[in-house]
Amino acid sequence: MEIDDQTVTSRHEEDDPLLTPKEVAKRLNTSVDWVWDHSTRKTPLLPVIRFGDGPGRGGMLRYRASKIEEFITDQERFTNVRRKNKRLQ
């Protein structure tokens, strides 16, 4: 059985959609400005995919849903480690 590129692409899009900054802000319970700020830095905090040219808000930003979930997990893990280290001091 041969799988073409179109099938792989459509399956990936269904399983892991691209989110807008507004959708990410809603998922993170933050403002859209916070999402933009943490996506447009030289070293962005959020795992962003940039489309088009332009500084800051000049380009279109999208985020893989799975990467946002990983970001949440990583932040939770980091917070727990930091709390544990404070208790040990």
C-alpha positions as CSV (number, residue, x, y, z in Angstrom):
1,M,0.0,0.0,0.0
2,E,1.4,3.3,-1.0
3,I,0.6,6.6,0.8
4,D,0.9,9.8,-1.1
5,D,2.0,13.2,0.3
6,Q,-1.6,14.6,0.2
7,T,-2.8,11.8,2.6
8,V,0.1,12.4,5.0
9,T,-0.5,16.1,5.0
10,S,-4.2,16.0,5.5
11,R,-3.8,13.4,8.4
12,H,-1.2,15.6,10.0
13,E,-3.4,18.7,9.8
14,E,-6.4,16.9,11.3
15,D,-4.3,15.5,14.2
16,D,-2.3,18.6,14.9
17,P,-4.0,21.8,13.7
18,L,-2.4,25.1,13.4
19,L,-3.7,27.6,16.0
20,T,-4.0,31.4,15.7
21,P,-2.5,33.7,18.3
22,K,-6.1,34.3,19.6
23,E,-6.6,30.6,20.0
24,V,-3.3,30.2,21.8
25,A,-4.1,33.1,24.1
26,K,-7.4,31.4,25.0
27,R,-5.7,28.1,25.7
28,L,-3.1,29.7,27.9
29,N,-5.6,32.0,29.5
30,T,-3.5,35.1,28.6
31,S,-3.9,38.1,26.4
32,V,-3.2,38.1,22.6
33,D,-0.6,40.8,23.3
34,W,1.3,38.4,25.6
35,V,1.2,35.7,22.9
36,W,2.5,38.1,20.3
37,D,5.2,39.4,22.6
38,H,6.5,35.9,23.4
39,S,6.3,34.9,19.8
40,T,8.1,37.8,18.1
41,R,11.3,38.0,20.2
42,K,14.7,37.0,18.7
43,T,14.4,33.9,20.9
44,P,10.7,33.3,21.2
45,L,9.3,31.6,24.3
46,L,6.5,30.1,22.4
47,P,7.0,27.5,19.6
48,V,5.9,29.7,16.7
49,I,5.7,29.1,13.0
50,R,6.1,32.3,11.0
51,F,4.6,32.9,7.6
52,G,5.6,35.8,5.5
53,D,8.2,38.5,6.1
54,G,8.0,41.5,8.3
55,P,9.1,42.4,11.8
56,G,6.9,41.8,14.7
57,R,3.3,41.7,13.6
58,G,4.2,42.0,9.9
59,G,4.1,38.3,9.4
60,M,1.4,35.7,10.1
61,L,2.0,33.6,13.2
62,R,0.7,30.1,13.8
63,Y,1.3,27.4,16.4
64,R,1.0,23.6,16.3
65,A,-1.5,22.5,18.9
66,S,0.8,19.7,20.1
67,K,3.7,22.1,20.6
68,I,1.5,24.4,22.7
69,E,0.6,21.4,24.9
70,E,4.3,20.6,25.2
71,F,5.0,24.2,26.2
72,I,2.4,23.9,29.0
73,T,3.9,20.6,30.2
74,D,7.4,22.1,30.1
75,Q,6.4,25.2,32.0
76,E,4.6,23.0,34.6
77,R,7.7,20.8,35.0
78,F,10.0,23.9,35.3
79,T,7.7,25.4,38.0
80,N,7.7,22.2,40.0
81,V,11.5,21.9,39.8
82,R,11.9,25.6,40.9
83,R,9.5,25.0,43.8
84,K,11.4,21.9,44.9
85,N,14.7,23.7,44.7
86,K,13.4,26.6,46.9
87,R,12.2,24.1,49.5
88,L,15.7,22.6,49.6
89,Q,17.5,25.9,50.2
